[in-house]
Amino acid sequence: MLNGQTAAGLPRFSYVGARFGIWGLNVPFDSDERFTRAWARTVSEVRDHFAHRTPEVLETDWKAYVCCWAGRQALQVEGDFVECGVNLGVLSGTVADYLDFASLPRTFWLYDTFKGIPPEQMSPTEAAGLAGWHNKHNYTTDVYDLALQRFARFPNARLVRGRVPDTLAEQAPETVAFLNLDMNIAYPTVAAAEFFWPRLVRGTVILLDDDLSANHEQEMFAIQEFAAERDLLVFGLPTGQGLIIKPRWQRSMVGAGHETPQQHDKGCETAPPVARTAPTRLALHDALAAGRSAGRCASRVGRCGGGRGLRRS
Ligand SMILES: C[S@@+](CC[C@H](N)C(=O)[O-])C[C@H]1O[C@@H](n2cnc3c(N)ncnc32)[C@H](O)[C@@H]1O
């Protein structure tokens, strides 16, 4: 964080974190001491690991705060917490600390191979791009034991080692109130979203950690398609995270015995299939990536698979 001043004495930046900064605005977590403590603890526990790999991870406090907010919201409803793509638990560990998770009658399900992205799940573009880079330079060691240490204070944290979505079929909670997806590639992200959607409590959110990140466009377009199939839009945050809210009630339920939210609350949890009205951009992306289109967009997408920006996640 920088706290410089302009010549007029106005604050120059009130916050600079990983990939974005703000000025002339207040920082929402500055006065949240519980968060400040949780984040400081996370940084002290993971600094050595990330300092020479991806140091910008140590500046993702705003992302962590968004997760803490979603976790805090989740406490208002029943359901377990889930993160797919855990690594050392920078985000989920901060959430667990922030909420004093050990004292809660819930389980934090933490899914990861703990040794990188399964290469067979990568598209050729992802393999040639940032996902391939991560496996080569970032996820170079098995971090399962380090992750176990990070969560040792939380007996109700459950690390599930293996490949998503395979592990989901083996063990998963029935009711989910917090879902953070952070696996760097499209296939398991969409598979996990599809798996957990019916189990996600209405009114809660899916957080998509990589949504707006450069070089993650395949994941972004795939998840936009997932949302479009449910007649929803992904909301991208300046942190780079995406947010999908599972509505308490959808217009498409009319006629299926759920004419009002109140009726829905009393009714079943399963929504009928919705008409697809939102446009899908996946096809457009494929066309652009294949070089069938020219111009600014095409060159932007063209960079996804390689070149500039590959060194940081
Ligand atoms: C960006 S890291 C997660 C960071 C983590 N959320 C944090 O806050 O520190 C991505 C993780 O996803 C895991 N991963 C990627 N694809 C996976 C899959 N199909 N199954 C399980 N883990 C996967 C990798 O092993 C890696 O640890």
The ligand as an SDF file (V2000), in Angstrom:
LIG
                    3D

 27 29  0  0  0  0  0  0  0  0999 V2000
   -3.9290  -20.2500   -7.8620 C   0  0  0  0  0  0  0  0  0  0  0  0
   -3.7020  -21.7200   -6.9530 S   0  0  0  0  0  0  0  0  0  0  0  0
   -4.8690  -21.5690   -5.6650 C   0  0  0  0  0  0  0  0  0  0  0  0
   -4.5290  -20.4960   -4.7130 C   0  0  0  0  0  0  0  0  0  0  0  0
   -5.3520  -20.5070   -3.4610 C   0  0  0  0  0  0  0  0  0  0  0  0
   -6.7570  -20.2840   -3.7140 N   0  0  0  0  0  0  0  0  0  0  0  0
   -4.8420  -19.5270   -2.4460 C   0  0  0  0  0  0  0  0  0  0  0  0
   -5.6250  -18.6910   -1.9900 O   0  0  0  0  0  0  0  0  0  0  0  0
   -3.6760  -19.5860   -2.0960 O   0  0  0  0  0  0  0  0  0  0  0  0
   -4.3940  -22.9140   -8.0140 C   0  0  0  0  0  0  0  0  0  0  0  0
   -4.4050  -24.3020   -7.4140 C   0  0  0  0  0  0  0  0  0  0  0  0
   -5.3250  -25.0770   -8.1530 O   0  0  0  0  0  0  0  0  0  0  0  0
   -4.8890  -26.4070   -8.1290 C   0  0  0  0  0  0  0  0  0  0  0  0
   -5.5890  -27.1000   -9.2280 N   0  0  0  0  0  0  0  0  0  0  0  0
   -5.6690  -26.7390  -10.5210 C   0  0  0  0  0  0  0  0  0  0  0  0
   -6.4510  -27.5910  -11.2040 N   0  0  0  0  0  0  0  0  0  0  0  0
   -6.8720  -28.5210  -10.3010 C   0  0  0  0  0  0  0  0  0  0  0  0
   -7.7250  -29.6580  -10.3970 C   0  0  0  0  0  0  0  0  0  0  0  0
   -8.2930  -30.0340  -11.5340 N   0  0  0  0  0  0  0  0  0  0  0  0
   -7.9410  -30.3810   -9.2780 N   0  0  0  0  0  0  0  0  0  0  0  0
   -7.3980  -30.0170   -8.0950 C   0  0  0  0  0  0  0  0  0  0  0  0
   -6.5920  -28.9520   -7.9570 N   0  0  0  0  0  0  0  0  0  0  0  0
   -6.3300  -28.2030   -9.0480 C   0  0  0  0  0  0  0  0  0  0  0  0
   -3.3730  -26.3090   -8.2550 C   0  0  0  0  0  0  0  0  0  0  0  0
   -2.7570  -27.4470   -7.7320 O   0  0  0  0  0  0  0  0  0  0  0  0
   -3.0800  -25.0310   -7.4560 C   0  0  0  0  0  0  0  0  0  0  0  0
   -2.6580  -25.3450   -6.1670 O   0  0  0  0  0  0  0  0  0  0  0  0
  1  2  1  0
  2  3  1  0
  2 10  1  0
  3  4  1  0
  4  5  1  0
  5  6  1  0
  5  7  1  0
  7  8  2  0
  7  9  1  0
 10 11  1  0
 11 12  1  0
 11 26  1  0
 12 13  1  0
 13 14  1  0
 13 24  1  0
 14 15  1  0
 14 23  1  0
 15 16  2  0
 16 17  1  0
 17 18  1  0
 17 23  2  0
 18 19  1  0
 18 20  2  0
 20 21  1  0
 21 22  2  0
 22 23  1  0
 24 25  1  0
 24 26  1  0
 26 27  1  0
M  CHG  2   2   1   9  -1
M  END
$$$$
